[in-house]
Amino acid sequence: MVKTTQKTTSIEQLSNNKGIISALAFDQRGALKRMMAKHQSEDPTVEQIERLKVLVSEELTQYASSILLDPEYGLPASEASNNDCDLLLVYEKTGYDVNAKGRLPDCLVDWSAKRLKEQGANAVKFLLYYDVDDAEEINIQKKAYIERIGSECVAEDIPFFLEVLTYDDNIPDNSSVEFAKVKPRKVNEAMKLFSEERFNVDVLKVEVPVNMKYVEGFAKGKVVYSKEAAAPYFKYQDASTHLSYIYLSAGVSAELF
């Protein structure tokens, strides 16, 4: 007999009847503030940000199996969502300290996995910037941080979604040719690492392992990968984890593997 846990039930609730996490992600905070300020020529108020999130939730959650929101501005939107749309809440602060090396992670100080669950979250999501080639002292801090969050989620029996964004301190532009050359290894090795049992991650939210704008047949300029060279990176990615994972893809439903 297989025991069904709260985690298993919650992950199922976040998916549709085909096992697809068709999630609407609207947890933007810093970027959203900047966009709104640009269009209205002044900083938005808390009420304006909350109202925008409510309007989006009201209109679009009828088409989604779940919605990803932040507890800073998104709680009114969670109450306005479609009854069949379940909730993921983020646990990380927006952005990172640009003056400190390593893009170190930081939780929202007023929240915990317990408090997010009490707000109705079916899962906790945390965003981590990670470079497998960074200094050991930086990456040890990040590993320990994710271990703590994973342990919190185990204690609360709530699924832990880890979003991993890769980077390289020596390559400031992630959209560059230089980063495209190293991206497959960085994405797949990070995915392999955080699939280890010690982190207690349930679902990974990850990047496509190649930059498609440099793939032959899709590229409008310089080609970094032929189609034959790019295809195996997806196979390596799938082989790098036993966990379910979803792709970072704005405006597109991602299949739960």
Secondary structure as UniProt FT lines:
FT   HELIX           6..14
FT   TURN            17..18
FT   STRAND          20..21
FT   STRAND          23..25
FT   HELIX           30..40
FT   HELIX           46..60
FT   HELIX           61..63
FT   STRAND          66..69
FT   TURN            71..73
FT   HELIX           75..79
FT   TURN            83..84
FT   STRAND          86..90
FT   TURN            98..99
FT   TURN            101..102
FT   TURN            109..110
FT   HELIX           113..118
FT   TURN            119..120
FT   STRAND          123..130
FT   TURN            132..133
FT   HELIX           136..156
FT   STRAND          160..166
FT   TURN            169..170
FT   TURN            174..175
FT   HELIX           177..193
FT   TURN            194..195
FT   HELIX           197..199
FT   STRAND          203..206
FT   HELIX           212..214
FT   TURN            216..218
FT   HELIX           227..239
FT   STRAND          244..247
FT   TURN            250..251
FT   STRAND          254..255
//
